[in-house]
Amino acid sequence: MTCDICHKNPATVHLTEIVNEKVIELHICQKCSKVKTDELKSQLSLSDFLTSMVDTPETKKTSSTACPLCGMNFGDFREKGRLGCSTCYETFKEQLMPLFRKIHGSTQHAGKIPSTIGDKLMKQRQKEELENRLARAVKLEEYEEAARIRDKLKRIRTKSRKNV
């Protein structure tokens, strides 16, 4: 099979692209694959992607705030696509939460939990979720639902006190 681009060299790289919901298969030689790779790199810039997601008036006016530990500001994050240290997460929390919500669909980590603290953490998350639901129900004046949630929270707290 010859290269689909130059039609000269044997195809050694096989790519599948999806463009406008159509599957396009490319069989290309080593030389053309290097050119194609360079094209893809210029199209797929992580920092550009993140910038497009975080470019809001709030993030632009707070880009001068610097992390007290590493000195990075939010403008640096938008350029590089990386935070400087763990303290940056707390420093830029207000700007990062909408970004996390857009990318992951949530701001709560739902990955693996060490088995040694798994039960305790799951119970803590359940209590926090119920407390949030209770506050929401009260705010929306759904008092019957709020009472059910309150009772459930009381039962959970009573159980946790007995287990201590």
N, C-alpha and C positions, 0 to 999 in steps of 0.2 A: 504494500500500500504506500502510495506517495503522499507527500505533504499537501494538505488542502490549501496552503497559503502560497508556497513558492512552486509547487508542482514539479520539483526537481529531486529533492532528497527523500530518502525513505522516512516514513512517519514512525517516530519512536515515542512520542508523547500523545496521549489521548485525553482530550478535555471534553467535559460536558458542561455547556452553559445553558442557563435558563433565562431567556430574554422575552419579556412580555408574555409570560406563561407558555412559551414555546421552547422545546428542548432542541438545542443545537449541539451536535457532536462535531468536534474538531480533531483531526488526526494530523499532527504537525511534526516537523523535524526538530532536531535539537536547536538549530540556529534560530528558527522562527519562534520556538518556545521561549527563548530568552527575550526576544522582542515583546512577545505576548505577556510575559511575566512583568516586564518593566511597565507595560501599559496598565496591568492590573494594580501594581503597586501605586501608581499615580492616581488611580481611581479610588482605591480603598485606603484612605488615610484615617486611622483611628482618631487622631486629634481633630480632624475636620468633622467626623461623625459626632464626636462628643460635643464639639463646639456648637454644632447645629442643634443639638438637644438641650444644651444649657444656655444658649444665648437668649436671655430674657433681660428686661430692664433691671431686675433685682441683682442678677449676677454681674452685670456690667458695672453697677455703681459700688459693689462690694469687692471688686477685684483688687482693690488696694489693701484690703485686710490681709495681714501676713500671719502664717502659723508661728506661734511663739517658740516652737522647738526647732523647726528646720528653716524657717524664714520664707517658705514658699507662699506665693499668693495665688488666688483663684485664677488669675490670668495665666500664670505659669501652668496650672493644671489644664486649662483649656488648650494651651499650646501643645503640651507634651502628652496629655491623656493619662497622666499618672500623678498620684499624690506623692508627696515627699516623705511622709512618715505617718505613723498611726495617729498622731495628734491632729493631723490635717482633717481626719474624718470628723472630729468634734468641732474644730475651728470652722469648717465649711459645711457643717451639718445642714444649715438652712438652704444652701444652694444645691447640695448633693441629694437630698431627699426626693425632690421632684425628678431628678435624673434617674435615681434607683427605681422609682415608681414606674417611669416610662420604660426602662430597659427590662426590669425583672417582674414588673406587675405588682410589686410589694416592696415595702421597706423593712420587712421582718425577715431575717435569715431563717431558711427552712431546710438547711443542709443537715449533714450527719451530726449526731450528738453523742459524746462519749457515754458509754454504758454506765459508767460510775455515777454520773449526775443526770442521766436521762429522765428518770421518773420525776425527780425534783424539779427539773427545768420544765418538763411538760406540764406539771401541776401549776407552776408559776405562770406559764404562758396561758393556761386555761383560766386562771384567776384574772390575769390582766385583760384577756379577751372579754370575760364576763363583766369586769368593771367598766370597760369601754362601752359594751352594749348597754349596761345600766345607765351610764351617763347619757348615751344617745337616746334611750327610751324616755328618760326624764326630760331631756331637752325637747323631745317631740311630744311631750305630755301623754305618753302611752303608759299610764300608771299601772294598769293591770300587768302588762309585760314587765315593767320595772319591778313590780312586787315579786313576780316569779323568778326573775333574775336575782333579786336580792336574797330570796329564800335559798336559791341554789348556791349562791356565794356563802351564805351562812353555814350551809351543810358542809361545804368544802373546807371552810375555815375551822369548823368544829372537828372534822376528821383529821385535819393536819395538826391540831393541838393535841389530840389524843395519841397520834403517832409519834410525837416528839418526846 
